[in-house]
Amino acid sequence: MRSYEPNPHYSPVGGEVSIGWPAALQHDVFPHSASGVVLAIDGPMCLDWTMVVQEIAMAIPPNCTVSFLDMREAALPWSVVQHLTETPELADDPDFAMLPRITLAEIFGELPIVTADPGHVSVVFGPGASLVSHNVLWYADLPKRYAEAHVVGGGGRNLGQRAVDGPSTTKYLFYVDWPLLDQHRDSIAPSIDRFLDTQDSRTPKSLPGST
């Protein structure tokens, strides 16, 4: 019988772990920056996207320019997102809801157009970033316990929710956010160029998508 391993770990097969934003950019982005790159960084709402943007901006070399587009701002109004994902039969239930019958793409309006200009890195970030036309796709992730703690602590937002839209809820997190995000991640998995573990958002660990 095997004993419980609180911190399981496995050696990568067919690739190497990279540490930090500069290393990830060096592998996937800088080789193409002369002709221009659109880097899409998809991932959950609970990620510290502000920190991600700051760290990437500092890692871009002086010979490149960089711009950032937040996909969270491209979501439809919160009232529309709620209507698309609501469960009228359980409207008064504080804990349970039915899984949504839509995809992540349906909570967005008209998708922004981002171009790859020579010597420029355009970074599209946030849930659904992969829906925008891009050259390089990363998926930055966190264990779900981070999202739950964020929402319970009052500092989180639900999928499609802006700061002015009221408090987030674990009911929405469990039955809308996670099912839509997991389905979306699985659908784009074959095309992901790099998976990032952002438990330490300043110094993420990452693997090539093929690995």
N, C-alpha and C positions, 0 to 999 in steps of 0.2 A: 504494500500500500504506500502510495506517495504522500508525503507530508504537504501541508498547505504552504504554497509559495506566495508571500504577500507582494512581491515585486518580480513577477515573471518577466523573462527577457529571452529573446531569440536572436541568433546571428542572422543578418540579412543574406539572402541567396541571390547572387547575380548582380550585386551592386554594393555601394558603400554609403554609410551614413555621413551626411554633411552637417556641420554645426554652424549656425549663424546665418544671417541674411546675406552678408557678402559672398559666402561660399555658394549659396543657392543661386544668387544672381550671376556669379561667375560661370556656373555650369550651364544655365539655361537662357540667360538674357543677354549678357554682354557680348557673346559671339555674334549676335544678330543686331546689335544696337546701331551699327553704322547705317544700316538700311531702315532702321526704325522697328520698334517692337510694341505690340499691345500685349501686356501681361495681365491676364485675368486671374484674380485670387478669389476663389469661391470658398465658402465656409459658413458656419453657423452665426446666428445673431449675437451670441454671447461672447464671441471673440473680442479681444481688446483691439479693435480696428484702428483706434487712434494711435496706439503704440506701434502697430504694424506699419502704418503710414510714416510715422516719425523715423522708425528704424530703416525702412527702405530708402527714404529721402536722404538719410545720412550715408547710406552705403553706395549711392549712385556717384560715380566718378565725375570730376569737373568737366570732362569732355562730353558729357551727356546732359541733356535736360530731362526733366521728369514732370509729369502731371498726374493728378489723381481724380478718379471719378467714383463716388460713393453710390453703389447700387441700391442701398437702402432708401435713398431719396427718390428712386425711380418707381417705388411701389405705388399702387393705386391708393386712394384715400382709405384710411383705416376703416371707415364705415362700410366701404365697398368690400374690403378684405374680410371683414366680419360677416357680411352677408354671404359671400362666396363660401365661407367655411363653417357657417352656423349649423347647429342641430336643433331645429324648432321643437322636435319631440322631447328634447332634454334641456330646454331653455332655462328651466328653474333648478336644474340639478347642479349643485356646487362643485361636483367632483368629476363627473363623467360626460363624455360627448362621443359622437360617432366620428370615425375617421373621415377626413375631407375627401370629396369625390373630384378634386381638381389636381392639377400639377403645380409645382412652384412657379412655372412660367406664367400662369394665369393670374397671379397677384400683381403682375407688372402691367403698366400701360405701354405706351410706345417706347421701345428700347432705344437707348442712346446709340449714336453712331460714333465710333472712336477710330481714328486713323493712325497708321504707323508712319510717322514722319522721320526722315533721315536724322540720325543722331539724337533721337528722342525716345524716351520710354514712357508710354501711356499705361498707367496702372488702373485697372478697373477692379474694385474690391467690394466684398460683401456677399451675402446670400444671393445667388443667381448671377454672379459675375460671368460665369461661363456662357450665359445666354447671349452676351455681346460678342461680336466677331473679334477674334484674338489670334495671336501667333503662338503664345505660350500659356498653358493652363496649370495653375497650382491649386491644390486643395489644402487649406489650413484647417486643422481640426483640434478639438478639445474633448476630453471625456465628458459625458452628459452631466456628471455631478456638478461641473462648473456652472452649467446653465441653470440647473435647479437652484444652486446656492445663490446665483445672481438674481434670479427672480424672487426667491423667498426673502432675500435681503433688501428688496425694493430697488435695486439698481439696474435691473435688466429690462429689456423690452421684448415683446413677442414679435414674431415674424410679421413684417409689414407695418409695425407700430412705430410711430414717432414719439418723441419725448412729450409732446403736448397732448397725446391721445389717452392719457390716464394710466393707471397702474397695470402692470403685466400680471398674469395669473399662471399658476402651475397647471390648471385645467387646460388652458390653451397650449401651454408648452408641451404637455404630454400627448394631447390628442390632435393637435394641428401642426405645431412647429416641427416636432421630431419626425412624425410620419412623412411630411412633405420634404424635409431636408434629407432624410435617409433615402427616400425614393429618388430624389434628385441626385444625390451623391452616387448612388449605385448606377444610375443611368449614364453618368458622365465618366465613370471610373476608367473605362478603356482608353479614354483620350487624355487623362490627367498626366501631365509631364512630371509633376513632383508632388508628393504628399508631405505635409509639414505637421509636426507635433508642436503646438504652440503653448504647451503648459508653461513654458518660459518664453513669453512673447518677445523678449529682448534677444534671446539666443535660441531660436527654435532648432530642433533636430529634424532632418528631412531625408527622404529617400526618393530616388527616381521612380516615376510611376510604373515603369516596366518591372522594377523590383517588387 
